[in-house]
Amino acid sequence: QAESFYSLAYKLLYLAKRYRFDTLPIAQFLTTRVQFSTSQDMTKARNALAYLNATKHLELRLNATKPITALCHIDASHAVNPDRKSQGGACIGLGRGHVHAATTSLKSNTQSAAESEFLTTGDNVTDAIFIRNYLTQQGYDVPPATIYQDNEAAIKLCENGVNSSARTRHIDIRHFFIKDRIDNGDIKVEYLHTKSMIADYLTKPLVGELFYKLRDLLLGYTTL
């Protein structure tokens, strides 16, 4: 049974990382349970299969803005994991739908929601820069990649760097390269209301209207 769960968990992850981004949160969770899985974990995996079976019609729909622009939503849920580490999520698209999505637990514990958001931005902004650079190499005239954030304190950390606040001096200096990327014109950081933050879908379980709204935005069925 453990071997069966292991196989199923990673098959779900394979699908989630390449096509069905809406199943990424549950797939990522299941892979954290493969070393000590229980019958309850298998039940959750079967529920994921039931959801996939009920939503076989869902597609990944992609389109691009003019001029073509890399748009990246980054969000974090503070201290939601059993070890009190935060869960970060990011998705990158070119206008409609997304070509990249990720969710992961932060490697270190954080002292505030702003710090969680800032560290998650630092961990994921390089993917947005990579996609922008790729488009530039294809001959497109691409403006700075747009990084959407719903935490204004985290935005100030991105824009001000180490001079932002004495309360953030404990943050590893490697995370402050974001300001340099802003100054170089590679990225720009903009505020986006939490209810429109697509990456919120990737950081915690959602239910009801918000689940369907963000899922459809993630897969490209609707646009902001």
Disulfide bonds with the S-S distance in Angstrom:
none
